Amino acid sequence: MTRKRLAMESVLFAAAIYIGYLAFMVLQGMVLTKRHAQDQDLTKQYERMETLQTQVTFGMMEGSRGWQTAAAIGGFVLLGGLYGYIRWQWTKRRSQS
C-alpha cells in the first residue's frame, strides 16, 4: 500500500465520519421540528420561513469562534491520523504473515 493511497483513505474516512454526523444533526432537527409543529394547518399558515424560525428552536446561534474551527480541524486530523495508523499497522501485520 502506498503512502498516497493511505493518506487518501484516511482523509475520506474522516470526511465520511463528519458528513455522517452532519446528516444526523440535520435529520434530528427535522424530526424535532416536525414533533414541535404537530398542527399541519398551523404550518401552512406560515408564508415565510422566518416566522417558523421564531417559533421553533433550531439550535444555538453563535458567531464563528476560532477555537471551534481549530477543534473541528484538529478532530479531522486526529480521525484521519488514527485511521491511517490502524490501517498501516493492519497492512504491515498482514504482509508479515
trRosetta pair geometry for C-beta under 8 A, 3 or more apart (Angstrom, degrees):
i j d omega theta_ij theta_ji phi_ij phi_ji
1 5 5.7 -117 -170 77 83 125
1 6 5.7 90 143 -56 116 101
1 87 7.8 -116 134 145 167 104
1 88 7.6 -143 82 -111 132 63
1 91 5.1 -51 10 -158 135 163
2 5 4.7 94 60 8 86 100
2 6 6.9 -151 96 -4 46 88
3 6 5.5 -57 -146 40 35 113
3 7 6.1 36 155 -21 69 105
4 7 5.8 -54 -148 36 28 110
4 8 6.4 27 153 -18 63 108
5 8 5.7 -55 -147 38 32 112
5 9 6.3 32 155 -18 66 105
6 9 5.8 -52 -145 37 30 110
6 10 6.3 33 154 -22 63 106
6 84 5.4 90 161 -142 99 93
6 87 6.2 173 -139 100 95 126
6 88 6.1 48 -145 -74 146 94
7 10 5.7 -54 -148 34 30 114
7 11 6.5 28 156 -16 65 105
7 84 6.9 23 -94 -110 44 135
8 11 5.9 -55 -148 37 30 108
8 12 6.2 26 156 -15 65 110
9 12 5.8 -59 -144 42 30 109
9 13 6.1 34 156 -24 66 107
9 83 7.1 -139 125 135 89 120
9 84 7.3 137 82 -94 93 73
9 87 6.4 169 105 -159 138 177
10 13 5.8 -53 -147 33 28 112
10 14 6.5 22 157 -13 63 106
10 80 4.0 84 155 -170 98 81
10 81 6.9 62 -168 -66 137 24
10 83 4.9 160 -125 82 73 108
10 84 3.8 -11 -84 -58 136 101
10 87 7.4 -139 -72 25 86 137
11 14 6.0 -57 -148 39 30 107
11 15 6.1 29 154 -18 65 110
11 80 5.5 24 -82 -125 44 132
12 15 5.6 -55 -142 40 31 112
12 16 6.2 35 156 -24 65 104
13 16 5.8 -54 -149 33 28 111
13 17 6.7 29 153 -19 62 103
13 79 6.9 -151 113 147 94 100
13 80 6.6 143 67 -109 96 60
13 83 4.4 161 87 -146 155 171
14 17 5.7 -52 -152 32 34 112
14 18 6.6 28 153 -13 66 106
14 76 5.0 100 160 -159 133 65
14 77 7.8 50 -134 -60 165 14
14 79 4.0 132 -113 96 95 114
14 80 4.0 -52 -28 -59 139 84
14 83 6.7 -143 -48 9 81 136
15 18 5.8 -57 -148 41 33 108
15 19 6.1 32 155 -18 68 108
15 76 7.7 41 -72 -143 58 106
16 19 5.7 -54 -141 39 30 110
16 20 6.2 34 157 -21 64 107
17 20 5.8 -57 -150 37 27 112
17 21 6.4 27 152 -19 63 107
17 79 5.7 -123 45 -169 152 155
18 21 5.6 -53 -147 36 33 112
18 22 6.3 33 154 -18 65 105
18 72 8.0 79 -126 -164 132 95
18 75 8.0 123 -84 111 108 114
18 76 6.6 -6 -50 -97 140 94
18 79 8.0 177 -40 47 93 161
19 22 5.6 -53 -146 37 32 112
19 23 6.3 33 153 -19 65 106
20 23 5.7 -54 -145 37 30 111
20 24 6.4 34 154 -21 64 104
21 24 5.7 -52 -150 33 31 114
21 25 6.5 30 153 -18 64 105
22 25 5.7 -55 -150 35 32 111
22 26 6.5 32 152 -19 65 105
23 26 5.7 -53 -147 36 33 112
23 27 6.3 30 156 -15 66 107
24 27 5.9 -58 -146 41 29 107
24 28 6.1 32 155 -21 65 109
25 28 5.6 -52 -144 36 30 114
25 29 6.5 33 155 -20 62 105
26 29 5.8 -55 -153 35 30 112
26 30 6.5 30 151 -19 64 105
27 30 5.6 -51 -148 34 35 113
27 31 6.4 33 155 -17 67 105
28 31 5.9 -54 -147 37 31 109
28 32 6.2 28 156 -16 65 109
29 32 5.8 -56 -142 40 29 109
29 33 6.2 30 158 -20 64 108
29 58 6.1 46 -153 -150 122 77
29 59 7.1 -44 -102 -37 122 108
30 33 5.8 -56 -147 36 28 111
30 34 6.3 27 155 -18 64 107
31 34 5.8 -55 -147 37 30 110
31 35 6.3 28 155 -17 65 107
32 35 5.8 -54 -146 38 31 110
32 36 6.2 30 155 -20 65 108
32 56 7.9 142 122 -174 90 115
33 36 5.7 -56 -146 36 30 110
33 37 6.2 -6 167 14 68 108
33 52 7.9 50 -159 166 119 118
33 56 5.3 64 -124 173 84 157
33 58 7.4 15 -76 -96 115 83
34 37 6.6 -69 -135 57 25 84
34 38 7.9 71 159 -88 56 49
35 38 6.9 -1 -171 -68 34 86
36 55 7.9 157 137 131 123 93
36 56 5.2 129 96 -118 150 107
37 42 6.4 -145 -163 90 91 114
37 43 5.0 87 158 -71 132 113
37 52 7.2 -18 -72 -143 152 106
37 55 7.4 77 -82 114 108 129
37 56 6.5 -58 -39 -67 107 132
39 42 3.8 62 98 4 113 117
39 43 7.0 161 95 -12 64 81
40 43 5.7 -54 -150 37 39 109
40 44 6.4 41 152 -22 68 103
41 44 5.6 -53 -149 33 35 113
41 45 6.9 45 150 -31 62 98
42 45 5.8 -48 -160 18 35 116
42 46 7.8 35 147 -22 59 95
43 46 6.0 -45 -164 19 44 111
43 52 7.1 44 -136 -102 80 124
46 49 7.4 79 148 -96 122 26
46 51 4.6 -163 -137 80 103 124
46 52 4.9 61 -170 -49 169 96
47 51 7.4 67 44 9 59 139
48 51 5.5 104 72 -4 81 98
49 52 5.7 -60 -159 41 48 108
49 53 6.1 49 147 -24 77 107
50 53 5.5 -55 -146 36 34 115
50 54 6.7 33 157 -20 65 102
51 54 6.1 -57 -157 32 31 107
51 55 6.8 21 149 -13 63 110
52 55 5.6 -63 -151 40 37 110
52 56 5.9 -8 167 17 76 112
53 56 6.7 -70 -125 56 26 80
53 58 6.3 -38 -137 -11 83 129
62 65 6.9 -33 146 -18 119 108
64 68 7.3 -130 -162 61 56 122
64 69 7.0 37 -178 -44 97 116
65 68 4.7 86 70 4 94 106
65 69 7.3 -168 92 -5 51 85
66 69 5.8 -60 -154 38 37 109
66 70 6.2 33 153 -17 71 109
67 70 5.4 -53 -143 41 36 113
67 71 6.1 40 155 -23 67 104
68 71 5.7 -51 -145 35 30 112
68 72 6.4 31 154 -19 63 105
69 72 5.8 -54 -149 35 31 110
69 73 6.3 26 155 -13 65 107
70 73 5.9 -56 -145 41 31 108
70 74 6.0 32 155 -20 65 110
71 74 5.6 -54 -141 41 29 113
71 75 6.2 32 157 -21 64 106
72 75 5.8 -53 -146 36 28 111
72 76 6.4 31 153 -21 61 106
73 76 5.6 -53 -150 35 32 115
73 77 6.4 29 153 -15 66 106
74 77 5.8 -55 -146 39 31 108
74 78 6.0 32 155 -20 66 109
75 78 5.5 -54 -141 38 30 113
75 79 6.2 30 160 -17 65 106
76 79 6.1 -55 -147 37 25 108
76 80 6.3 21 156 -13 61 111
77 80 5.8 -59 -145 42 28 110
77 81 6.0 27 158 -19 66 111
78 81 5.8 -57 -142 39 26 109
78 82 6.1 26 159 -19 63 109
79 82 5.9 -55 -143 37 27 110
79 83 6.3 26 158 -16 63 108
80 83 5.9 -56 -147 38 28 109
80 84 6.2 28 155 -19 64 110
81 84 5.6 -56 -145 38 30 112
81 85 6.2 29 158 -19 66 106
82 85 5.9 -54 -145 35 28 109
82 86 6.4 24 158 -14 63 108
83 86 6.0 -60 -147 40 28 107
83 87 6.0 25 158 -16 66 113
84 87 5.8 -59 -142 41 27 109
84 88 6.0 28 159 -21 65 110
85 88 5.8 -55 -144 36 27 111
85 89 6.3 25 158 -16 63 107
86 89 5.9 -57 -147 38 29 109
86 90 6.2 29 155 -20 64 109
87 90 5.7 -55 -145 37 30 113
87 91 6.3 28 157 -17 65 107
88 91 5.9 -55 -146 38 28 109
88 92 6.2 32 153 -22 63 109
89 92 5.5 -54 -144 36 30 115
89 93 6.4 27 157 -16 65 106
90 93 6.0 -55 -148 38 29 107
90 94 6.2 30 153 -22 63 111
91 94 5.5 -55 -144 37 30 115
91 95 6.3 26 158 -18 65 107
92 95 6.2 -58 -148 36 26 106
92 96 6.7 24 154 -20 61 109
93 96 5.8 -58 -149 34 32 111
93 97 6.7 20 160 -13 66 109
94 97 6.5 -66 -152 36 28 102
